[in-house]
Amino acid sequence: MSTRRLLYLATLAEEKHFGRAAEKCNISQPTLSSSIRQFEEDLGIQIVKRGHRFSGFTQEGLRVLDYANRVLAEDEKLAEDINFMRTGLAGKLRIGVIATALPIAALVTSTFGREHPGVTIEIVSRSTHEILQQLEDFSIDLGISYLDETRSANIRELPLYTENLALLTPDPGPFSDRNQLTWDEVTDTPLVLQAPDTQNRRIIDKVFKDLGHNIKPQIESNSLINIAAHVRAGAWSAVVPGECFAFCSTPPGTKLIQLSEPQVGHVIGLQMADTEFPSVVSQNFFDSADQLDIDSLFY
């Protein structure tokens, strides 16, 4: 089975557009389409759903795509191993990171990047579910996500730090003289929160629900930068991961206040597919992260 054809399929799945996939593969769109049609004829199945534009893969196509990702991942690992034997550590890492951990992830990647300049690192924002799924189908190499919210027998895990929820609020504002608040005290505060489909929001909703409150934020966003901007505008507060803003600093005109009763913390960690022969680059990154003490930077 041609590795080239597998690459075309994997690229199409990533780009979700025939033209962009062809451009990324440095071929014409007719060549890409013709190669996939020939692949379907050789296998005797339909791989891509038919239509005027790309609309996904058939069930059989998803099986072929899974195989393609695995073969390409093994090819990449072999190339990395050979290159490491010749010149030292080099290659590419694809890391999926939950939105609330994106700033802290820089502490992990910067340490490794300085030590291994031959390695390029691509960081993409993903949900907890997407990270697990993409680790298992080898479309990413590593993940940084909640460890106490997700479990998989096929994933290796390394705790990195504890994420504690806090209130980001305008300053001056109604809580300017406070350094600590209970969750009950913020129930009547106008809130801007992360979107409901994020793990962070599900955690927040559960805390309020356990305390007997049904919170309805006026504004929802999947961007922490956008959330912080609304708080800075002065009309809203936000429940956010305290470490994220402690590392990047709180925006001007805002204040970060510890939330208690309960104090809510969740472990954020590094994840990697548990394979017998992991790539040299991924394993080195995992080992490098194991030497870090990120919690000590905040506590």
C-alpha positions in Angstrom: 0.0 0.0 0.0 1.5 3.3 -1.1 2.6 5.6 1.7 2.0 8.5 -0.6 -1.7 7.6 -0.9 -1.9 7.3 2.9 -0.4 10.7 3.2 -3.0 12.2 0.9 -5.8 10.7 3.0 -4.3 12.0 6.3 -3.8 15.4 4.8 -7.4 15.5 3.5 -8.6 14.6 7.0 -6.6 17.4 8.5 -7.5 20.1 6.0 -11.1 18.9 5.3 -10.8 20.5 1.9 -9.5 19.0 -1.4 -7.8 22.1 -2.7 -6.0 22.9 0.6 -5.0 19.2 1.0 -3.6 19.1 -2.6 -1.7 22.4 -2.0 -0.2 21.0 1.2 0.9 17.8 -0.6 2.4 19.9 -3.4 0.2 18.3 -6.1 -2.8 19.5 -8.1 -6.4 18.9 -6.9 -7.2 16.6 -9.8 -4.1 14.5 -9.0 -5.2 14.2 -5.4 -8.8 13.2 -6.3 -7.6 10.7 -9.0 -5.2 9.1 -6.5 -8.0 8.6 -3.9 -10.4 7.2 -6.5 -7.7 4.7 -7.7 -7.1 3.8 -4.0 -10.8 3.1 -3.6 -10.9 0.9 -6.7 -7.9 -1.0 -5.5 -9.5 -1.7 -2.1 -13.0 -2.2 -3.5 -14.6 0.3 -1.1 -15.7 3.9 -1.0 -13.3 5.9 1.3 -14.6 9.5 0.8 -18.3 10.5 0.9 -19.3 11.8 -2.5 -20.4 15.4 -3.1 -19.4 18.7 -4.7 -17.1 19.4 -1.7 -15.4 17.3 1.0 -18.0 16.1 3.5 -16.2 13.4 5.4 -15.2 9.7 5.3 -17.3 6.6 5.0 -17.2 4.1 7.9 -14.7 2.0 5.7 -12.8 5.2 5.0 -12.4 5.9 8.7 -10.8 2.5 9.2 -8.4 3.2 6.3 -7.6 6.7 7.8 -6.8 5.1 11.1 -4.4 2.7 9.4 -2.9 5.6 7.5 -2.2 7.6 10.6 -0.6 4.7 12.3 1.7 3.9 9.3 2.7 7.5 8.9 3.4 7.8 12.6 5.6 4.7 12.4 7.4 6.1 9.4 8.0 9.3 11.2 9.4 7.5 14.3 11.8 5.5 12.1 13.1 8.7 10.5 13.5 10.3 13.9 15.4 7.3 15.2 17.8 7.2 12.2 18.3 11.0 12.4 19.0 10.8 16.1 21.7 8.1 15.5 23.3 10.4 12.9 23.1 14.0 14.2 21.2 14.1 17.5 17.6 14.8 18.4 15.6 16.3 15.6 12.1 16.1 14.2 8.6 17.5 14.8 6.3 17.3 17.8 2.6 17.9 17.6 1.1 18.8 21.0 -2.6 19.2 21.7 -3.3 21.4 24.8 -6.5 22.4 26.5 -7.2 26.1 26.4 -6.7 26.7 30.1 -3.2 25.2 30.0 -1.9 26.9 26.9 0.1 29.6 28.8 1.6 27.1 31.2 2.5 24.7 28.4 5.1 27.2 27.4 7.1 26.3 30.5 7.3 22.8 29.3 8.0 23.4 25.6 10.5 26.2 26.2 12.8 24.1 28.4 12.8 21.3 25.9 13.1 23.6 22.9 16.2 25.3 24.3 17.9 22.0 24.9 16.9 20.6 21.4 17.0 23.3 18.8 16.6 20.7 16.0 13.1 19.8 17.1 10.2 21.9 15.9 7.0 22.0 18.0 3.5 22.6 16.8 1.0 23.5 19.6 -2.7 23.3 18.9 -5.7 24.0 21.1 -7.9 20.9 21.7 -10.6 19.7 24.1 -9.9 16.9 26.5 -11.9 14.5 24.3 -10.1 15.6 21.2 -6.7 15.1 22.8 -7.5 11.5 23.8 -8.9 10.7 20.4 -6.0 12.2 18.5 -3.4 10.5 20.7 -5.0 7.2 20.0 -5.1 7.8 16.2 -1.6 9.3 16.2 -2.6 12.6 14.7 -0.9 14.3 17.6 2.2 13.1 19.6 1.5 14.5 23.0 -1.3 16.1 25.0 -1.6 18.4 28.0 -4.9 18.0 29.6 -6.9 17.2 32.8 -5.6 13.9 34.3 -8.3 13.5 36.9 -11.1 14.0 34.4 -10.0 11.6 31.7 -8.7 8.1 31.8 -7.6 5.6 29.1 -5.6 2.4 29.4 -3.8 3.3 26.2 -2.4 6.6 27.5 0.7 7.3 29.6 0.3 10.2 32.0 2.6 12.5 33.8 1.3 15.1 36.4 2.6 18.6 35.7 0.8 21.0 38.1 -2.5 21.6 39.8 -5.0 24.1 38.3 -6.9 26.0 41.0 -10.0 28.1 40.1 -10.1 31.7 41.1 -12.2 34.8 40.3 -10.9 37.4 37.8 -12.7 40.6 38.6 -12.6 44.3 37.8 -10.4 46.5 40.1 -11.7 48.8 41.3 -14.8 46.8 41.7 -17.2 45.2 44.2 -14.4 42.9 45.5 -11.5 45.3 45.5 -10.9 44.9 49.2 -11.1 41.1 49.2 -8.3 38.5 48.8 -10.5 35.5 49.2 -14.1 34.7 48.3 -16.4 31.8 48.7 -18.3 30.4 45.7 -21.6 31.3 47.3 -20.5 35.0 47.4 -20.1 35.2 43.6 -23.4 33.7 42.6 -25.1 37.1 42.0 -22.1 38.5 40.2 -22.5 39.1 36.4 -20.3 36.4 34.9 -18.5 35.6 31.7 -17.4 32.0 31.5 -15.9 29.5 29.1 -18.2 27.7 26.6 -20.3 24.8 28.0 -18.6 22.2 25.9 -15.2 22.7 27.7 -14.1 20.6 30.6 -13.3 23.8 32.6 -16.9 25.0 32.3 -18.2 21.5 33.2 -16.1 21.6 36.4 -17.4 25.1 37.3 -21.0 24.2 36.6 -20.7 21.1 38.9 -19.3 23.2 41.8 -22.2 25.7 41.6 -24.7 22.8 41.2 -23.3 21.0 44.2 -23.8 24.2 46.2 -27.4 24.5 45.0 -26.9 27.2 42.4 -27.9 27.3 38.7 -25.5 29.8 37.1 -26.4 31.4 33.8 -23.5 33.6 32.6 -24.4 36.6 30.4 -21.5 35.9 28.1 -19.7 32.7 27.1 -16.5 32.3 25.1 -14.0 29.6 24.2 -11.2 32.2 24.4 -9.5 33.1 27.7 -8.2 36.3 26.1 -11.8 37.3 25.2 -13.0 36.4 28.7 -10.2 38.6 30.3 -11.1 41.4 27.9 -14.7 41.4 29.1 -13.5 41.5 32.7 -11.3 44.4 32.0 -14.2 46.2 30.4 -15.6 46.4 33.9 -19.0 44.8 33.9 -18.3 41.1 34.5 -16.2 38.8 36.5 -14.9 35.3 35.5 -14.1 32.0 37.1 -10.7 31.2 35.6 -7.7 28.9 36.2 -5.6 31.0 38.6 -2.2 29.6 37.5 -2.9 30.7 33.9 -3.3 34.4 34.8 -0.6 34.2 37.5 1.9 33.2 34.9 0.8 35.6 32.2 -0.1 38.4 34.7 -3.6 39.7 35.2 -4.8 42.3 32.7 -4.7 46.0 33.8 -7.7 47.0 35.8 -8.4 43.5 37.0 -7.7 41.4 40.2 -7.3 37.7 40.8 -9.0 36.4 44.0 -8.8 33.0 45.5 -12.1 31.0 45.6 -12.7 28.8 48.6 -15.5 26.7 50.3 -14.7 24.6 48.3 -11.2 25.2 47.0 -11.3 23.5 43.6 -8.1 22.0 42.1 -7.5 19.6 39.2 -4.3 18.0 38.0 -3.0 19.0 34.6 -0.6 16.6 33.0 1.3 15.4 30.0 -0.2 12.5 28.0 1.3 10.2 25.4 0.1 7.1 23.6 1.3 4.0 25.5 3.1 2.2 22.7 5.9 -0.4 22.8 8.2 1.8 20.7 7.5 5.5 21.2 9.3 8.0 19.0 12.6 9.2 20.3 11.5 12.9 20.3 8.2 12.2 22.2 10.0 10.0 24.8 12.7 12.7 25.3 10.1 15.4 25.7 8.2 13.2 28.2 11.4 12.5 30.2 12.3 16.2 30.1 8.9 17.2 31.5 9.4 14.7 34.3 12.2 16.9 35.7 10.1 20.0 36.0 8.4 21.3 39.2 5.8 23.7 37.8 3.8 23.8 41.0 6.7 25.4 42.9 6.5 28.4 40.6 3.1 29.3 42.1 3.1 28.0 45.7 
